[in-house]
Amino acid sequence: MGNVSAAEAPQGVPSPPLMVPPPPTEPAKPVPKQTAGEPASKDADQNPGLYEDLHKQTKDVFPQVFEGAKVIVAKGLSSHFQISHTITLATFTPSVYRFGATYIGTKQLSPTEAFPVLLGDVDSQGNMNANIIHAFSDRIRGKLVAQFQPSKCVGQQMSVDYKGDAYSASLTTGNIDPVSSS
């Protein structure tokens, strides 16, 4: 790989004495007091999280098993927009090509969260899935999921989540059809 040589002080020149760094001279800063409305730390946050997230975390423990092959090619076109191509080759189900697009908005609530988020994909048979996620404030978030088959909407779900200091509340509606009152 290469040669390694240790640097040595020339003979006859004494090495500098080892010194212990001096202790800090600045006094310790007082701990800032907690203001009303903000948790003391992440550990002190008493919010249990959303019911939907509990199932996601449980599902993530198990591997996703399928037969065949899957190829995903994704390309970011800008800092807010990305497209993807997915080809799934399977033995028991028909092989499918999917084109997807993702837009992430400019409303940034934290370094890792920006809203609104628009996700969509369409497959080679014309089936489309669409998701819209938006944070109306730090505590209120909404989500809309819709599935379309050629020429009709086959399923939709809307949910609104509120995250309190010590609780979470969610309201979810699914497959509402105002025309037939169902």
N, CA, C and O of each residue as an XYZ file, in Angstrom:
728
protein
N       0.817     -1.178      0.000
C       0.000      0.000      0.000
C       0.867      1.251      0.000
O       0.686      2.133     -0.839
N       1.780      1.329      0.907
C       2.630      2.502      1.008
C       3.562      2.345      2.179
O       3.410      1.437      2.996
N       4.521      3.227      2.255
C       5.473      3.192      3.356
C       4.999      4.098      4.470
O       4.419      5.157      4.231
N       5.255      3.667      5.687
C       4.908      4.458      6.853
C       6.187      4.717      7.610
O       6.918      3.781      7.934
N       6.464      5.953      7.892
C       7.646      6.270      8.685
C       7.235      7.189      9.814
O       6.419      8.092      9.633
N       7.805      6.952     10.976
C       7.488      7.769     12.146
C       8.436      8.951     12.176
O       9.632      8.814     11.917
N       7.894     10.102     12.492
C       8.719     11.302     12.611
C       9.366     11.308     13.986
O       8.684     11.152     14.999
N      10.661     11.486     14.023
C      11.386     11.525     15.285
C      12.060     12.874     15.420
O      12.409     13.518     14.430
N      12.237     13.290     16.669
C      12.976     14.522     16.923
C      14.449     14.257     16.636
O      14.933     13.157     16.903
N      15.167     15.228     16.105
C      16.589     15.022     15.842
C      17.331     14.705     17.147
O      16.954     15.166     18.224
N      18.372     13.921     17.020
C      19.131     13.544     18.209
C      19.833     14.763     18.787
O      20.347     15.607     18.053
N      19.847     14.841     20.098
C      20.501     15.950     20.777
C      19.551     17.087     21.093
O      19.912     17.978     21.862
N      18.333     17.092     20.523
C      17.349     18.142     20.805
C      16.340     17.561     21.777
O      15.696     16.563     21.454
N      16.174     18.153     22.968
C      15.225     17.595     23.926
C      13.792     17.812     23.460
O      13.476     18.830     22.845
N      12.930     16.846     23.757
C      11.519     16.981     23.399
C      10.847     17.917     24.394
O      11.274     17.995     25.546
N       9.802     18.631     23.972
C       9.137     19.559     24.890
C       8.467     18.787     26.019
O       8.018     17.660     25.813
N       8.393     19.382     27.214
C       7.769     18.686     28.332
C       6.263     18.562     28.117
O       5.634     19.420     27.499
N       5.703     17.475     28.641
C       4.267     17.274     28.550
C       3.595     18.170     29.571
O       4.002     18.205     30.733
N       2.577     18.891     29.151
C       1.906     19.833     30.045
C       0.432     19.477     30.133
O      -0.160     18.996     29.167
N      -0.143     19.712     31.277
C      -1.571     19.531     31.486
C      -2.235     20.862     31.180
O      -1.785     21.893     31.681
N      -3.304     20.876     30.365
C      -3.951     22.148     30.059
C      -4.548     22.759     31.317
O      -4.993     22.038     32.209
N      -4.558     24.098     31.393
C      -5.113     24.759     32.578
C      -6.622     24.564     32.640
O      -7.258     24.374     31.603
N      -7.212     24.607     33.842
C      -8.664     24.465     33.959
C      -9.365     25.670     33.344
O      -8.768     26.741     33.236
N     -10.623     25.511     32.940
C     -11.347     26.639     32.345
C     -11.524     27.759     33.359
O     -11.764     27.521     34.543
N     -11.400     28.981     32.866
C     -11.520     30.145     33.751
C     -12.920     30.729     33.744
O     -13.256     31.525     34.621
N     -13.751     30.351     32.769
C     -15.105     30.890     32.672
C     -16.022     30.153     33.641
O     -16.007     28.922     33.684
N     -16.823     30.886     34.424
C     -17.741     30.205     35.348
C     -18.848     29.495     34.575
O     -19.176     29.868     33.449
N     -19.411     28.478     35.192
C     -20.495     27.721     34.566
C     -21.704     28.617     34.358
O     -22.042     29.431     35.217
N     -22.359     28.459     33.200
C     -23.535     29.270     32.888
C     -24.757     28.678     33.569
O     -24.867     27.456     33.674
N     -25.686     29.522     34.037
C     -26.902     28.987     34.657
C     -27.792     28.338     33.604
O     -27.781     28.737     32.439
N     -28.553     27.347     34.015
C     -29.469     26.647     33.128
C     -30.674     27.545     32.885
O     -31.278     28.027     33.844
N     -31.050     27.790     31.590
C     -32.206     28.655     31.335
C     -33.490     27.999     31.821
O     -33.656     26.782     31.746
N     -34.394     28.836     32.320
C     -35.674     28.328     32.804
C     -36.584     28.016     31.631
O     -36.498     28.637     30.571
N     -37.453     27.048     31.838
C     -38.402     26.626     30.815
C     -39.542     27.629     30.760
O     -40.070     28.054     31.788
N     -39.911     27.999     29.534
C     -41.052     28.892     29.366
C     -42.305     28.064     29.172
O     -42.235     26.896     28.790
N     -43.435     28.664     29.432
C     -44.707     27.947     29.292
C     -44.941     27.603     27.829
O     -44.683     28.420     26.946
N     -45.423     26.406     27.575
C     -45.775     26.012     26.219
C     -44.710     25.211     25.507
O     -44.989     24.649     24.448
N     -43.493     25.132     26.043
C     -42.482     24.333     25.381
C     -41.973     23.260     26.331
O     -41.772     23.530     27.515
N     -41.761     22.040     25.828
C     -41.270     20.982     26.705
C     -39.821     21.237     27.100
O     -39.079     21.889     26.365
N     -39.419     20.725     28.259
C     -38.061     20.932     28.746
C     -37.049     20.264     27.823
O     -35.994     20.839     27.556
N     -37.343     19.082     27.338
C     -36.477     18.384     26.402
C     -37.293     17.306     25.711
O     -38.468     17.103     26.016
N     -36.658     16.622     24.782
C     -37.348     15.535     24.101
C     -37.704     14.423     25.077
O     -38.736     13.770     24.923
N     -36.852     14.197     26.091
C     -37.124     13.154     27.073
C     -38.324     13.505     27.929
O     -39.054     12.617     28.368
N     -38.539     14.801     28.173
C     -39.640     15.221     29.027
C     -40.943     15.355     28.248
O     -41.988     15.613     28.845
N     -40.905     15.185     26.923
C     -42.109     15.280     26.105
C     -43.025     14.107     26.445
O     -42.631     12.949     26.304
N     -44.231     14.400     26.888
C     -45.152     13.363     27.334
C     -46.123     12.926     26.244
O     -47.011     12.116     26.512
N     -45.981     13.439     25.018
C     -46.897     13.081     23.949
C     -46.634     11.649     23.501
O     -45.496     11.308     23.179
N     -47.668     10.800     23.474
C     -47.454      9.396     23.108
C     -47.257      9.171     21.612
O     -46.830      8.085     21.219
N     -47.546     10.139     20.780
C     -47.430      9.958     19.338
C     -48.767      9.568     18.737
O     -49.749      9.372     19.453
N     -48.797      9.456     17.421
C     -50.031      9.146     16.717
C     -50.266      7.640     16.662
O     -49.319      6.855     16.633
N     -51.520      7.252     16.648
C     -51.916      5.848     16.558
C     -51.408      5.238     15.252
O     -50.966      4.090     15.228
N     -51.471      6.002     14.180
C     -51.016      5.531     12.874
C     -49.515      5.239     12.888
O     -49.071      4.281     12.255
N     -48.732      6.047     13.599
C     -47.289      5.838     13.661
C     -46.924      4.563     14.409
O     -45.903      3.945     14.107
N     -47.732      4.164     15.368
C     -47.484      2.927     16.107
C     -47.503      1.730     15.158
O     -46.650      0.848     15.250
N     -48.469      1.701     14.253
C     -48.560      0.596     13.299
C     -47.428      0.650     12.278
O     -46.936     -0.393     11.849
N     -47.010      1.847     11.883
C     -45.885      1.966     10.957
C     -44.615      1.412     11.581
O     -43.871      0.674     10.934
N     -44.364      1.767     12.841
C     -43.153      1.293     13.511
C     -43.189     -0.219     13.693
O     -42.157     -0.879     13.576
N     -44.351     -0.770     13.975
C     -44.472     -2.218     14.123
C     -44.261     -2.912     12.781
O     -43.598     -3.947     12.715
N     -44.815     -2.354     11.723
C     -44.683     -2.949     10.392
C     -43.240     -2.882      9.893
O     -42.800     -3.769      9.162
N     -42.500     -1.843     10.278
C     -41.117     -1.698      9.833
C     -40.189     -2.754     10.421
O     -39.085     -2.954      9.915
N     -40.619     -3.431     11.480
C     -39.797     -4.475     12.093
C     -39.707     -5.691     11.174
O     -38.674     -6.361     11.133
N     -40.776     -5.979     10.441
C     -40.822     -7.162      9.590
C     -40.301     -6.839      8.191
O     -40.602     -5.773      7.653
N     -39.522     -7.747      7.594
C     -39.016     -7.492      6.242
C     -40.123     -7.643      5.205
O     -41.079     -8.394      5.402
N     -39.981     -6.920      4.104
C     -40.923     -7.044      2.999
C     -40.380     -8.106      2.049
O     -39.353     -7.910      1.400
N     -41.078     -9.223      1.976
C     -40.626    -10.349      1.173
C     -41.439    -10.394     -0.117
O     -42.665    -10.282     -0.086
N     -40.765    -10.554     -1.238
C     -41.449    -10.748     -2.508
C     -40.550    -11.597     -3.395
O     -39.338    -11.664     -3.191
N     -41.168    -12.250     -4.393
C     -40.403    -13.045     -5.340
C     -40.207    -12.229     -6.594
O     -41.129    -11.556     -7.056
N     -39.030    -12.284     -7.140
C     -38.750    -11.565     -8.359
C     -37.667    -10.528     -8.149
O     -36.776    -10.693     -7.316
N     -37.761     -9.460     -8.918
C     -36.763     -8.396     -8.847
C     -37.458     -7.048     -8.919
O     -38.532     -6.911     -9.504
N     -36.823     -6.061     -8.315
C     -37.371     -4.708     -8.327
C     -36.229     -3.735     -8.576
O     -35.197     -3.795     -7.908
N     -36.417     -2.846     -9.533
C     -35.418     -1.842     -9.870
C     -36.066     -0.475     -9.689
O     -37.129     -0.203    -10.245
N     -35.416      0.379     -8.907
C     -35.915      1.732     -8.674
C     -34.831      2.712     -9.094
O     -33.694      2.630     -8.630
N     -35.190      3.637     -9.973
C     -34.284      4.694    -10.398
C     -34.952      6.011    -10.038
O     -36.050      6.307    -10.511
N     -34.287      6.803     -9.198
C     -34.848      8.085     -8.768
C     -33.876      9.195     -9.131
O     -32.660      9.016     -9.066
N     -34.419     10.333     -9.511
C     -33.598     11.479     -9.905
C     -34.211     12.742     -9.334
O     -35.384     13.031     -9.571
N     -33.426     13.490     -8.589
C     -33.871     14.780     -8.092
C     -33.678     15.835     -9.159
O     -32.557     16.055     -9.618
N     -34.746     16.486     -9.558
C     -34.654     17.519    -10.586
C     -34.356     18.883     -9.988
O     -33.796     19.753    -10.655
N     -34.731     19.066     -8.730
C     -34.404     20.278     -7.985
C     -34.419     19.915     -6.510
O     -34.614     18.753     -6.154
N     -34.216     20.895     -5.659
C     -34.228     20.606     -4.226
C     -35.636     20.330     -3.717
O     -35.801     19.894     -2.577
N     -36.658     20.574     -4.541
C     -38.041     20.356     -4.126
C     -38.772     19.297     -4.954
O     -39.882     18.907     -4.593
N     -38.185     18.824     -6.044
C     -38.912     17.940     -6.957
C     -38.054     16.739     -7.340
O     -36.872     16.879     -7.654
N     -38.670     15.551     -7.309
C     -37.976     14.304     -7.647
C     -38.909     13.417     -8.451
O     -40.118     13.405     -8.218
N     -38.349     12.674     -9.395
C     -39.125     11.682    -10.134
C     -38.483     10.314     -9.921
O     -37.305     10.210     -9.582
N     -39.289      9.262    -10.130
C     -38.764      7.905     -9.970
C     -39.406      6.982    -10.999
O     -40.537      7.193    -11.435
N     -38.662      5.972    -11.365
C     -39.130      4.908    -12.248
C     -38.925      3.598    -11.493
O     -37.839      3.343    -10.973
N     -39.959      2.776    -11.433
C     -39.880      1.505    -10.721
C     -40.351      0.392    -11.642
O     -41.437      0.461    -12.217
N     -39.527     -0.626    -11.773
C     -39.894     -1.808    -12.554
C     -39.880     -2.994    -11.601
O     -38.874     -3.267    -10.947
N     -41.010     -3.696    -11.530
C     -41.123     -4.874    -10.679
C     -41.364     -6.081    -11.569
O     -42.342     -6.132    -12.316
N     -40.471     -7.043    -11.485
C     -40.598     -8.292    -12.232
C     -40.910     -9.389    -11.224
O     -40.117     -9.650    -10.320
N     -42.058    -10.027    -11.376
C     -42.481    -11.047    -10.418
C     -42.915    -12.305    -11.155
O     -43.189    -12.277    -12.355
N     -42.972    -13.414    -10.411
C     -43.351    -14.690    -11.013
C     -44.851    -14.938    -10.930
O     -45.438    -15.456    -11.880
N     -45.485    -14.579     -9.811
C     -46.909    -14.876     -9.626
C     -47.819    -13.719    -10.020
O     -48.940    -13.950    -10.474
N     -47.371    -12.505     -9.861
C     -48.176    -11.336    -10.226
C     -47.609    -10.744    -11.508
O     -46.447    -10.981    -11.840
N     -48.420     -9.975    -12.232
C     -47.898     -9.392    -13.467
C     -46.795     -8.367    -13.179
O     -46.823     -7.672    -12.163
N     -45.848     -8.294    -14.075
C     -44.780     -7.310    -13.951
C     -45.356     -5.924    -14.183
O     -46.247     -5.741    -15.013
N     -44.839     -4.943    -13.440
C     -45.429     -3.604    -13.455
C     -44.335     -2.552    -13.573
O     -43.260     -2.683    -12.987
N     -44.630     -1.503    -14.342
C     -43.796     -0.303    -14.398
C     -44.574      0.818    -13.728
O     -45.766      0.983    -13.984
N     -43.912      1.589    -12.873
C     -44.555      2.721    -12.197
C     -43.691      3.959    -12.381
O     -42.465      3.905    -12.284
N     -44.360      5.077    -12.650
C     -43.693      6.376    -12.701
C     -44.193      7.184    -11.521
O     -45.401      7.286    -11.306
N     -43.284      7.758    -10.758
C     -43.677      8.523     -9.583
C     -43.054      9.903     -9.574
O     -41.988     10.129    -10.147
N     -43.736     10.819     -8.914
C     -43.236     12.182     -8.751
C     -43.479     12.617     -7.312
O     -44.490     12.262     -6.706
N     -42.541     13.389     -6.776
C     -42.633     13.891     -5.409
C     -42.269     15.364     -5.401
O     -41.252     15.768     -5.964
N     -43.110     16.162     -4.759
C     -42.822     17.582     -4.554
C     -42.823     17.852     -3.059
O     -43.749     17.445     -2.358
N     -41.811     18.523     -2.570
C     -41.734     18.923     -1.167
C     -41.684     20.437     -1.142
O     -40.824     21.052     -1.773
N     -42.617     21.038     -0.403
C     -42.772     22.485     -0.384
C     -41.696     23.215      0.393
O     -40.691     22.633      0.801
N     -41.928     24.501      0.588
C     -40.931     25.376      1.200
C     -41.249     25.753      2.639
O     -40.447     26.431      3.281
N     -42.404     25.331      3.167
C     -42.741     25.642      4.561
C     -41.986     24.665      5.456
O     -42.381     23.507      5.593
N     -40.901     25.135      6.063
C     -40.036     24.259      6.839
C     -40.302     24.450      8.328
O     -40.067     25.525      8.878
N     -40.801     23.378      8.983
C     -41.077     23.426     10.416
C     -39.865     23.032     11.243
O     -39.720     23.490     12.376
N     -39.000     22.200     10.705
C     -37.770     21.791     11.377
C     -36.759     21.464     10.281
O     -37.114     21.455      9.102
N     -35.520     21.198     10.644
C     -34.534     20.880      9.605
C     -34.862     19.621      8.804
O     -34.357     19.446      7.695
N     -35.706     18.742      9.355
C     -36.027     17.501      8.648
C     -37.442     17.461      8.103
O     -37.822     16.466      7.486
N     -38.243     18.510      8.307
C     -39.636     18.499      7.860
C     -39.948     19.748      7.051
O     -39.688     20.869      7.487
N     -40.507     19.536      5.868
C     -40.969     20.633      5.026
C     -42.328     20.239      4.459
O     -42.574     19.066      4.180
N     -43.195     21.211      4.291
C     -44.557     20.960      3.835
C     -44.946     21.984      2.795
O     -44.327     23.047      2.754
N     -45.926     21.735      1.955
C     -46.674     20.502      1.767
C     -45.837     19.461      1.035
O     -44.845     19.782      0.381
N     -46.261     18.206      1.162
C     -45.632     17.096      0.450
C     -46.685     16.518     -0.482
O     -47.771     16.140     -0.043
N     -46.366     16.451     -1.755
C     -47.259     15.887     -2.770
C     -46.556     14.681     -3.387
O     -45.467     14.806     -3.947
N     -47.184     13.522     -3.279
C     -46.629     12.282     -3.824
C     -47.627     11.689     -4.800
O     -48.831     11.707     -4.546
N     -47.148     11.176     -5.891
C     -48.047     10.518     -6.828
C     -47.301      9.507     -7.658
O     -46.123      9.688     -7.966
N     -47.989      8.439     -8.023
C     -47.409      7.494     -8.968
C     -48.515      6.888     -9.813
O     -49.664      6.774     -9.387
N     -48.138      6.506    -11.014
C     -49.072      5.907    -11.957
C     -48.386      4.686    -12.559
O     -47.191      4.716    -12.853
N     -49.161      3.599    -12.743
C     -48.567      2.388    -13.308
C     -48.963      2.237    -14.770
O     -49.682      3.074    -15.315
N     -48.490      1.163    -15.402
C     -48.703      0.971    -16.835
C     -50.151      0.640    -17.186
O     -50.528      0.742    -18.353
N     -50.982      0.243    -16.205
C     -52.398     -0.009    -16.462
C     -53.253      1.246    -16.263
O     -54.460      1.198    -16.500
N     -52.668      2.354    -15.841
C     -53.409      3.593    -15.641
C     -53.882      3.810    -14.219
O     -54.604      4.773    -13.962
N     -53.504      2.953    -13.286
C     -53.870      3.139    -11.882
C     -52.976      4.214    -11.272
O     -51.767      4.236    -11.504
N     -53.586      5.103    -10.490
C     -52.827      6.202     -9.911
C     -53.068      6.281     -8.411
O     -54.194      6.100     -7.947
N     -52.016      6.550     -7.657
C     -52.092      6.810     -6.224
C     -51.594      8.228     -5.987
O     -50.592      8.644     -6.569
N     -52.289      8.966     -5.139
C     -51.896     10.338     -4.834
C     -51.971     10.561     -3.332
O     -52.909     10.106     -2.677
N     -50.980     11.261     -2.786
C     -50.929     11.611     -1.367
C     -50.608     13.086     -1.238
O     -49.734     13.601     -1.936
N     -51.306     13.760     -0.354
C     -51.015     15.148     -0.013
C     -50.893     15.210      1.501
O     -51.806     14.798      2.217
N     -49.778     15.720      1.987
C     -49.551     15.870      3.423
C     -49.191     17.326      3.669
O     -48.318     17.878      2.999
N     -49.868     17.949      4.633
C     -49.595     19.360      4.920
C     -49.678     19.615      6.416
O     -50.523     19.049      7.110
N     -48.799     20.464      6.899
C     -48.830     20.893      8.299
C     -49.407     22.303      8.324
O     -48.793     23.244      7.823
N     -50.584     22.437      8.909
C     -51.221     23.742      8.996
C     -50.583     24.583     10.093
O     -50.589     25.812     10.017
N     -50.032     23.928     11.112
C     -49.281     24.587     12.182
C     -48.341     23.549     12.778
O     -48.242     22.433     12.268
N     -47.655     23.910     13.852
C     -46.760     22.951     14.501
C     -47.520     21.770     15.080
O     -46.954     20.687     15.232
N     -48.790     21.960     15.404
C     -49.568     20.918     16.072
C     -50.612     20.246     15.182
O     -51.058     19.145     15.507
N     -51.015     20.860     14.083
C     -52.098     20.327     13.246
C     -51.547     19.921     11.883
O     -50.910     20.717     11.192
N     -51.806     18.659     11.508
C     -51.383     18.145     10.206
C     -52.544     17.452      9.528
O     -53.388     16.837     10.180
N     -52.575     17.558      8.221
C     -53.619     16.907      7.444
C     -53.016     16.018      6.377
O     -51.904     16.250      5.902
N     -53.775     14.988      6.007
C     -53.307     14.042      5.000
C     -54.487     13.615      4.143
O     -55.567     13.330      4.659
N     -54.280     13.571      2.840
C     -55.286     13.122      1.891
C     -54.646     12.049      1.019
O     -53.578     12.260      0.443
N     -55.304     10.902      0.928
C     -54.830      9.788      0.107
C     -55.956      9.421     -0.845
O     -57.101      9.270     -0.419
N     -55.648      9.276     -2.127
C     -56.663      8.904     -3.118
C     -56.081      7.877     -4.080
O     -54.899      7.918     -4.420
N     -56.949      6.945     -4.515
C     -56.573      5.932     -5.495
C     -57.543      6.014     -6.663
O     -58.761      6.043     -6.485
N     -56.977      6.051     -7.853
C     -57.783      6.149     -9.063
C     -57.461      4.976     -9.979
O     -56.301      4.605    -10.163
N     -58.528      4.395    -10.555
C     -58.370      3.455    -11.650
C     -58.854      4.193    -12.878
O     -59.501      5.233    -12.749
N     -58.563      3.693    -14.063
C     -58.968      4.461    -15.238
C     -60.434      4.897    -15.166
O     -61.337      4.065    -15.082
N     -60.647      6.166    -15.199
C     -61.944      6.853    -15.257
C     -62.720      6.917    -13.952
O     -63.843      7.421    -13.968
N     -62.198      6.437    -12.810
C     -62.968      6.593    -11.574
C     -62.060      6.569    -10.346
O     -60.969      5.999    -10.354
N     -62.557      7.213     -9.294
C     -61.879      7.216     -8.002
C     -62.379      6.008     -7.215
O     -63.578      5.888     -6.964
N     -61.477      5.117     -6.824
C     -61.892      3.893     -6.144
C     -61.695      3.956     -4.633
O     -62.213      3.100     -3.917
N     -60.979      4.921     -4.142
C     -60.797      5.025     -2.701
C     -60.140      6.333     -2.321
O     -59.281      6.850     -3.035
N     -60.564      6.863     -1.174
C     -59.939      8.073     -0.657
C     -60.015      8.044      0.863
O     -60.891      7.412      1.452
N     -59.086      8.735      1.469
C     -59.046      8.823      2.926
C     -58.483     10.184      3.296
O     -57.486     10.634      2.730
N     -59.132     10.832      4.249
C     -58.654     12.106      4.770
C     -58.454     11.957      6.266
O     -59.260     11.321      6.947
N     -57.382     12.541      6.777
C     -57.174     12.522      8.219
C     -56.560     13.839      8.664
O     -55.784     14.465      7.942
N     -56.930     14.237      9.869
C     -56.389     15.429     10.513
C     -55.870     14.987     11.870
O     -56.571     14.307     12.619
N     -54.639     15.374     12.186
C     -54.006     15.001     13.447
C     -53.692     16.255     14.241
O     -53.220     17.251     13.694
N     -53.958     16.194     15.538
C     -53.604     17.273     16.457
C     -52.676     16.694     17.505
O     -52.986     15.670     18.115
N     -51.545     17.336     17.718
C     -50.574     16.861     18.697
C     -50.540     17.842     19.859
O     -50.021     18.951     19.730
N     -51.098     17.427     21.005
C     -51.087     18.241     22.207
C     -49.827     17.995     23.016
O     -48.941     17.254     22.589
N     -49.749     18.622     24.193
C     -48.577     18.436     25.043
C     -48.493     17.019     25.590
O     -47.403     16.452     25.661
N     -49.631     16.434     25.980
C     -49.618     15.109     26.599
C     -50.553     14.128     25.901
O     -50.844     13.063     26.445
N     -51.027     14.470     24.703
C     -51.946     13.584     23.989
C     -51.895     13.890     22.504
O     -51.371     14.922     22.082
N     -52.445     12.979     21.721
C     -52.619     13.166     20.284
C     -54.050     12.810     19.937
O     -54.625     11.892     20.522
N     -54.626     13.528     18.989
C     -55.988     13.247     18.544
C     -55.987     13.177     17.019
O     -55.315     13.962     16.351
N     -56.746     12.230     16.481
C     -56.835     12.054     15.034
C     -58.287     11.885     14.627
O     -59.073     11.249     15.329
N     -58.631     12.457     13.493
C     -59.939     12.265     12.887
C     -59.681     11.772     11.471
O     -59.001     12.436     10.688
N     -60.228     10.604     11.146
C     -59.999      9.999      9.841
C     -61.329      9.646      9.207
O     -62.202      9.073      9.858
N     -61.483      9.987      7.935
C     -62.658      9.593      7.162
C     -62.163      8.810      5.953
O     -61.090      9.085      5.417
N     -62.955      7.837      5.535
C     -62.555      7.030      4.393
C     -63.715      6.727      3.475
O     -64.821      6.433      3.928
N     -63.456      6.801      2.177
C     -64.425      6.470      1.135
C     -65.759      7.180      1.329
O     -66.817      6.556      1.250
N     -65.707      8.467      1.580
C     -66.918      9.283      1.708
C     -67.458      9.561      0.307
O     -66.719      9.985     -0.582
N     -68.751      9.317      0.121
C     -69.403      9.601     -1.153
C     -70.598     10.503     -0.882
O     -71.664     10.006     -0.519
N     -70.453     11.820     -1.047
C     -71.567     12.718     -0.740
C     -72.748     12.578     -1.695
O     -73.866     12.954     -1.341
N     -72.526     12.043     -2.901
C     -73.612     11.899     -3.866
C     -74.610     10.845     -3.398
O     -75.818     11.070     -3.460
N     -74.121      9.696     -2.931
C     -75.029      8.639     -2.485
C     -75.174      8.604     -0.962
O     -75.720      7.646     -0.415
N     -74.694      9.631     -0.280
C     -74.808      9.773      1.179
C     -74.240      8.569      1.923
O     -74.880      8.032      2.826
N     -73.066      8.157      1.550
C     -72.422      7.053      2.276
C     -71.007      7.412      2.660
O     -70.311      6.606      3.277
